[in-house]
Amino acid sequence: MQYKYLISRTVDPILAISIGTAAYYVHEYRHGRPQGHTLNELVTRWYNERNDGEMKN
């Protein structure tokens, strides 16, 4: 019998995104990123720009 999912249909994508994000954080920590280009800063900038656009409409 071959299984379609590792854990479940819902948890597999969440697990994949979590592992991918953690791997990127480890990569940033080991190799360093220029100021203003870390994942936290990029996500914060994207979120702020998106919310500012919604406020104006």
VOGUDO-325451 format. One record per atom (N, C-alpha, C, O): atom name; x, z, y. Coordinates in Angstrom, 3 decimals, padded with zeros to 6 digits, m for minus. Example, Ala and Ser with C-alpha at 12.3 -4.5 7.8 and 13.67 -1.06 7.14 Angstrom:
REM residues 2
SITE, N, 013.190, 007.800, m005.690 .
SITE, CA, 012.300, 007.800, m004.500 .
SITE, C, 013.200, 007.800, m003.300 .
SITE, O, 014.236, 008.465, m003.319 .
SITE, N, 012.850, 007.080, m002.250 .
SITE, CA, 013.670, 007.140, m001.060 .
SITE, C, 012.900, 007.870, 000.030 .
SITE, O, 013.409, 008.039, 001.138 .
//
This chain:
REM residues 57
SITE, N, 000.832, 000.000, m001.180 .
SITE, CA, 000.000, 000.000, 000.000 .
SITE, C, 000.877, 000.000, 001.244 .
SITE, O, 001.800, 000.807, 001.362 .
SITE, N, 000.590, m000.896, 002.158 .
SITE, CA, 001.363, m001.001, 003.387 .
SITE, C, 000.552, m000.427, 004.548 .
SITE, O, m000.615, m000.773, 004.735 .
SITE, N, 001.189, 000.459, 005.327 .
SITE, CA, 000.507, 001.104, 006.441 .
SITE, C, 000.671, 000.278, 007.710 .
SITE, O, 001.718, m000.332, 007.926 .
SITE, N, m000.352, 000.258, 008.543 .
SITE, CA, m000.307, m000.478, 009.797 .
SITE, C, 000.345, 000.332, 010.918 .
SITE, O, 000.928, m000.241, 011.839 .
SITE, N, 000.249, 001.649, 010.843 .
SITE, CA, 000.704, 002.499, 011.932 .
SITE, C, 001.644, 003.580, 011.403 .
SITE, O, 001.535, 004.003, 010.252 .
SITE, N, 002.575, 004.022, 012.263 .
SITE, CA, 003.459, 005.125, 011.888 .
SITE, C, 002.683, 006.434, 011.816 .
SITE, O, 002.731, 007.140, 010.809 .
SITE, N, 001.974, 006.746, 012.883 .
SITE, CA, 001.217, 007.994, 012.944 .
SITE, C, m000.276, 007.684, 013.043 .
SITE, O, m001.055, 008.022, 012.152 .
SITE, N, m000.653, 007.044, 014.127 .
SITE, CA, m002.048, 006.632, 014.296 .
SITE, C, m002.098, 005.517, 015.334 .
SITE, O, m001.114, 005.246, 016.022 .
SITE, N, m003.214, 004.900, 015.429 .
SITE, CA, m003.387, 003.787, 016.355 .
SITE, C, m003.198, 004.235, 017.804 .
SITE, O, m002.672, 003.475, 018.617 .
SITE, N, m003.609, 005.423, 018.130 .
SITE, CA, m003.524, 005.935, 019.496 .
SITE, C, m002.156, 006.523, 019.810 .
SITE, O, m001.625, 006.313, 020.901 .
SITE, N, m001.591, 007.249, 018.876 .
SITE, CA, m000.349, 007.978, 019.140 .
SITE, C, 000.872, 007.057, 019.119 .
SITE, O, 001.839, 007.326, 019.832 .
SITE, N, 000.863, 005.992, 018.336 .
SITE, CA, 002.022, 005.103, 018.246 .
SITE, C, 002.449, 004.534, 019.603 .
SITE, O, 003.638, 004.596, 019.915 .
SITE, N, 001.546, 003.980, 020.431 .
SITE, CA, 001.982, 003.486, 021.742 .
SITE, C, 002.494, 004.593, 022.657 .
SITE, O, 003.453, 004.388, 023.402 .
SITE, N, 001.861, 005.762, 022.606 .
SITE, CA, 002.317, 006.889, 023.423 .
SITE, C, 003.715, 007.311, 022.992 .
SITE, O, 004.571, 007.580, 023.835 .
SITE, N, 003.950, 007.369, 021.699 .
SITE, CA, 005.263, 007.713, 021.164 .
SITE, C, 006.308, 006.682, 021.590 .
SITE, O, 007.420, 007.049, 021.969 .
SITE, N, 005.960, 005.405, 021.532 .
SITE, CA, 006.895, 004.341, 021.910 .
SITE, C, 007.266, 004.427, 023.387 .
SITE, O, 008.439, 004.294, 023.737 .
SITE, N, 006.286, 004.646, 024.252 .
SITE, CA, 006.563, 004.760, 025.685 .
SITE, C, 007.408, 005.998, 025.968 .
SITE, O, 008.316, 005.950, 026.798 .
SITE, N, 007.122, 007.092, 025.295 .
SITE, CA, 007.894, 008.329, 025.485 .
SITE, C, 009.342, 008.150, 025.058 .
SITE, O, 010.255, 008.567, 025.770 .
SITE, N, 009.558, 007.540, 023.914 .
SITE, CA, 010.919, 007.324, 023.418 .
SITE, C, 011.668, 006.362, 024.325 .
SITE, O, 012.845, 006.575, 024.617 .
SITE, N, 011.003, 005.311, 024.772 .
SITE, CA, 011.638, 004.349, 025.676 .
SITE, C, 012.027, 004.972, 027.000 .
SITE, O, 013.118, 004.721, 027.512 .
SITE, N, 011.146, 005.779, 027.557 .
SITE, CA, 011.438, 006.451, 028.823 .
SITE, C, 012.586, 007.440, 028.661 .
SITE, O, 013.473, 007.505, 029.513 .
SITE, N, 012.576, 008.202, 027.587 .
SITE, CA, 013.663, 009.154, 027.328 .
SITE, C, 014.992, 008.426, 027.147 .
SITE, O, 016.024, 008.889, 027.632 .
SITE, N, 014.971, 007.297, 026.458 .
SITE, CA, 016.201, 006.524, 026.259 .
SITE, C, 016.737, 006.006, 027.588 .
SITE, O, 017.949, 005.987, 027.801 .
SITE, N, 015.849, 005.588, 028.482 .
SITE, CA, 016.297, 005.103, 029.787 .
SITE, C, 016.884, 006.234, 030.617 .
SITE, O, 017.892, 006.043, 031.298 .
SITE, N, 016.261, 007.419, 030.569 .
SITE, CA, 016.816, 008.577, 031.282 .
SITE, C, 018.217, 008.913, 030.774 .
SITE, O, 019.100, 009.220, 031.575 .
SITE, N, 018.434, 008.863, 029.473 .
SITE, CA, 019.763, 009.120, 028.908 .
SITE, C, 020.743, 008.058, 029.390 .
SITE, O, 021.883, 008.376, 029.730 .
SITE, N, 020.313, 006.810, 029.423 .
SITE, CA, 021.169, 005.719, 029.908 .
SITE, C, 021.544, 005.946, 031.373 .
SITE, O, 022.708, 005.800, 031.745 .
SITE, N, 020.562, 006.303, 032.207 .
SITE, CA, 020.851, 006.580, 033.617 .
SITE, C, 021.821, 007.746, 033.761 .
SITE, O, 022.729, 007.701, 034.591 .
SITE, N, 021.636, 008.774, 032.969 .
SITE, CA, 022.490, 009.955, 033.056 .
SITE, C, 023.929, 009.612, 032.680 .
SITE, O, 024.868, 010.078, 033.325 .
SITE, N, 024.102, 008.812, 031.653 .
SITE, CA, 025.447, 008.482, 031.178 .
SITE, C, 026.162, 007.489, 032.083 .
SITE, O, 027.371, 007.607, 032.283 .
SITE, N, 025.456, 006.530, 032.624 .
SITE, CA, 026.095, 005.455, 033.380 .
SITE, C, 025.910, 005.573, 034.885 .
SITE, O, 026.614, 004.909, 035.647 .
SITE, N, 024.994, 006.390, 035.315 .
SITE, CA, 024.765, 006.572, 036.745 .
SITE, C, 024.072, 005.365, 037.359 .
SITE, O, 024.208, 004.242, 036.873 .
SITE, N, 023.351, 005.602, 038.401 .
SITE, CA, 022.653, 004.545, 039.129 .
SITE, C, 022.920, 004.762, 040.611 .
SITE, O, 023.148, 005.892, 041.042 .
SITE, N, 022.894, 003.679, 041.400 .
SITE, CA, 023.055, 003.843, 042.848 .
SITE, C, 021.918, 004.680, 043.439 .
SITE, O, 020.816, 004.728, 042.894 .
SITE, N, 022.203, 005.324, 044.542 .
SITE, CA, 021.189, 006.131, 045.219 .
SITE, C, 019.986, 005.260, 045.575 .
SITE, O, 020.142, 004.174, 046.135 .
SITE, N, 018.807, 005.733, 045.251 .
SITE, CA, 017.588, 004.993, 045.547 .
SITE, C, 017.148, 004.066, 044.433 .
SITE, O, 016.130, 003.387, 044.568 .
SITE, N, 017.889, 004.020, 043.334 .
SITE, CA, 017.559, 003.108, 042.240 .
SITE, C, 017.359, 003.816, 040.905 .
SITE, O, 017.365, 003.173, 039.855 .
SITE, N, 017.184, 005.125, 040.937 .
SITE, CA, 016.896, 005.820, 039.685 .
SITE, C, 015.433, 005.598, 039.322 .
SITE, O, 014.630, 005.209, 040.170 .
SITE, N, 015.097, 005.842, 038.084 .
SITE, CA, 013.735, 005.612, 037.623 .
SITE, C, 012.732, 006.453, 038.406 .
SITE, O, 011.668, 005.960, 038.783 .
SITE, N, 013.062, 007.712, 038.650 .
SITE, CA, 012.149, 008.573, 039.422 .
SITE, C, 011.899, 008.017, 040.817 .
SITE, O, 010.759, 007.993, 041.281 .
SITE, N, 012.951, 007.573, 041.485 .
SITE, CA, 012.801, 007.056, 042.846 .
SITE, C, 012.027, 005.742, 042.866 .
SITE, O, 011.217, 005.516, 043.764 .
SITE, N, 012.267, 004.877, 041.890 .
SITE, CA, 011.545, 003.610, 041.835 .
SITE, C, 010.064, 003.820, 041.552 .
SITE, O, 009.217, 003.172, 042.166 .
SITE, N, 009.746, 004.725, 040.624 .
SITE, CA, 008.339, 005.005, 040.313 .
SITE, C, 007.658, 005.661, 041.505 .
SITE, O, 006.514, 005.335, 041.819 .
SITE, N, 008.345, 006.581, 042.172 .
SITE, CA, 007.776, 007.238, 043.353 .
SITE, C, 007.509, 006.226, 044.458 .
SITE, O, 006.454, 006.267, 045.091 .
SITE, N, 008.449, 005.319, 044.698 .
SITE, CA, 008.265, 004.293, 045.722 .
SITE, C, 007.085, 003.388, 045.380 .
SITE, O, 006.268, 003.075, 046.245 .
SITE, N, 006.996, 002.969, 044.118 .
SITE, CA, 005.886, 002.113, 043.684 .
SITE, C, 004.552, 002.829, 043.876 .
SITE, O, 003.592, 002.244, 044.379 .
SITE, N, 004.496, 004.096, 043.476 .
SITE, CA, 003.264, 004.877, 043.586 .
SITE, C, 002.855, 005.035, 045.048 .
SITE, O, 001.682, 004.881, 045.386 .
SITE, N, 003.821, 005.342, 045.917 .
SITE, CA, 003.515, 005.526, 047.340 .
SITE, C, 003.044, 004.228, 047.981 .
SITE, O, 002.096, 004.243, 048.766 .
SITE, N, 003.680, 003.110, 047.667 .
SITE, CA, 003.263, 001.820, 048.216 .
SITE, C, 001.869, 001.458, 047.734 .
SITE, O, 001.062, 000.928, 048.499 .
SITE, N, 001.587, 001.737, 046.488 .
SITE, CA, 000.273, 001.423, 045.932 .
SITE, C, m000.811, 002.265, 046.598 .
SITE, O, m001.876, 001.749, 046.939 .
SITE, N, m000.549, 003.549, 046.783 .
SITE, CA, m001.533, 004.430, 047.417 .
SITE, C, m001.698, 004.130, 048.897 .
SITE, O, m002.807, 004.239, 049.419 .
SITE, N, m000.623, 003.755, 049.590 .
SITE, CA, m000.730, 003.397, 051.002 .
SITE, C, m001.593, 002.156, 051.168 .
SITE, O, m002.360, 002.065, 052.127 .
SITE, N, m001.484, 001.202, 050.255 .
SITE, CA, m002.298, m000.008, 050.308 .
SITE, C, m003.766, 000.290, 050.093 .
SITE, O, m004.619, m000.332, 050.725 .
SITE, N, m004.077, 001.225, 049.215 .
SITE, CA, m005.470, 001.591, 048.958 .
SITE, C, m006.066, 002.357, 050.131 .
SITE, O, m007.261, 002.248, 050.404 .
SITE, N, m005.243, 003.126, 050.820 .
SITE, CA, m005.732, 003.897, 051.959 .
SITE, C, m006.120, 002.972, 053.115 .
SITE, O, m007.081, 003.254, 053.831 .
SITE, N, m005.388, 001.874, 053.305 .
SITE, CA, m005.640, 000.953, 054.409 .
SITE, C, m006.905, 000.146, 054.187 .
SITE, O, m007.555, m000.254, 055.153 .
SITE, N, m007.271, m000.101, 052.932 .
SITE, CA, m008.455, m000.934, 052.646 .
SITE, C, m009.714, m000.204, 052.826 .
SITE, O, m010.789, m000.769, 052.624 .
//
